[in-house]
Amino acid sequence: MKKRSCRRTADEDRIHEQAIKMRKMTDEQLIRYVDSQISQAREEGKAEGAKSAAAVKPKAAPKAKTKTAPSASDFVDFLKREKIQGIGPVTVSRIMRVAEENGYVS
């Protein structure tokens, strides 16, 4: 059922008037109106983007960390310390033997 105009709020009246105005527009007027709204939105977006870009300070390049990579003996020590399922003392000793044979650990 239609809502009576005497019971509409001020916001509803404003929206209703704008809708009537748009319904009465010709095709050409509608195209101009929509194009103007699009260009206005783009301009607002550009202005807001420039404003936020100016507010952001450029960060300095991150400094390279000089942390050395863990060695093979560190890896074997890790395997000995941690309880990893499927890697027992026999597997650790085999890995250590292969590392020593190939010169990874002295």
C-alpha positions as CSV (number, residue, x, y, z in Angstrom):
1,M,0.0,0.0,0.0
2,K,1.2,3.5,-0.8
3,K,2.5,5.7,2.0
4,R,0.6,9.0,2.4
5,S,2.5,12.1,1.7
6,C,1.4,13.7,5.0
7,R,3.3,10.9,6.8
8,R,6.6,11.1,5.0
9,T,9.6,12.5,6.8
10,A,11.6,15.5,5.4
11,D,14.2,13.1,4.0
12,E,11.6,11.0,2.3
13,D,10.0,14.2,0.8
14,R,13.4,15.3,-0.5
15,I,14.1,11.9,-2.1
16,H,10.6,11.8,-3.6
17,E,11.0,15.3,-5.2
18,Q,14.3,14.3,-6.7
19,A,12.9,11.1,-8.0
20,I,10.0,13.0,-9.7
21,K,12.5,15.4,-11.2
22,M,14.6,12.5,-12.6
23,R,11.5,10.7,-14.0
24,K,10.5,13.9,-15.9
25,M,13.9,14.3,-17.5
26,T,14.5,13.5,-21.2
27,D,17.0,10.9,-22.3
28,E,19.5,13.7,-23.1
29,Q,19.1,15.4,-19.8
30,L,19.5,12.0,-18.0
31,I,22.8,11.3,-19.8
32,R,24.1,14.8,-19.0
33,Y,23.1,14.4,-15.4
34,V,24.7,11.0,-15.0
35,D,27.9,12.2,-16.8
36,S,28.2,15.2,-14.5
37,Q,27.8,13.0,-11.4
38,I,30.5,10.7,-12.7
39,S,32.9,13.5,-13.4
40,Q,32.2,15.1,-10.0
41,A,32.9,11.8,-8.3
42,R,36.2,11.4,-10.2
43,E,37.3,14.9,-9.2
44,E,36.5,14.2,-5.6
45,G,38.4,11.0,-5.7
46,K,41.4,12.6,-7.3
47,A,41.4,15.4,-4.7
48,E,41.1,12.9,-1.8
49,G,43.8,10.7,-3.3
50,A,46.2,13.6,-3.6
51,K,45.4,14.6,-0.1
52,S,46.0,11.2,1.4
53,A,49.2,10.8,-0.7
54,A,50.6,14.0,0.7
55,A,49.8,12.9,4.2
56,V,51.8,9.6,3.8
57,K,55.5,10.1,4.5
58,P,57.8,8.1,2.3
59,K,59.6,5.4,4.3
60,A,63.3,4.8,4.1
61,A,64.5,1.6,2.5
62,P,64.7,-1.2,5.0
63,K,68.2,-2.0,6.1
64,A,69.5,-5.4,5.1
65,K,69.9,-7.7,8.0
66,T,73.4,-9.2,8.4
67,K,72.2,-12.4,10.0
68,T,74.2,-15.4,8.9
69,A,72.5,-18.5,7.7
70,P,72.5,-21.4,10.0
71,S,75.2,-24.0,9.3
72,A,74.7,-27.7,8.7
73,S,76.0,-28.4,12.3
74,D,73.3,-26.0,13.6
75,F,70.7,-28.0,11.7
76,V,71.9,-31.3,13.1
77,D,72.0,-29.8,16.6
78,F,68.4,-28.7,16.0
79,L,67.4,-32.2,15.0
80,K,69.0,-33.6,18.1
81,R,67.3,-31.1,20.4
82,E,63.7,-31.2,19.0
83,K,61.5,-34.2,19.1
84,I,60.4,-34.5,15.5
85,Q,58.2,-37.5,14.7
86,G,60.1,-39.9,12.4
87,I,63.5,-38.5,13.1
88,G,65.2,-40.4,15.9
89,P,68.8,-40.8,17.0
90,V,69.6,-43.2,14.2
91,T,68.4,-40.8,11.5
92,V,70.3,-37.9,13.1
93,S,73.5,-40.0,13.2
94,R,73.1,-40.9,9.5
95,I,72.6,-37.3,8.5
96,M,75.7,-36.3,10.6
97,R,77.8,-39.0,8.9
98,V,76.7,-37.9,5.4
99,A,77.4,-34.2,6.3
100,E,80.9,-35.1,7.5
101,E,81.7,-37.3,4.5
102,N,80.7,-34.5,2.1
103,G,82.4,-31.7,4.0
104,Y,79.4,-29.9,5.3
105,V,80.5,-30.4,8.9
106,S,84.0,-30.8,10.2
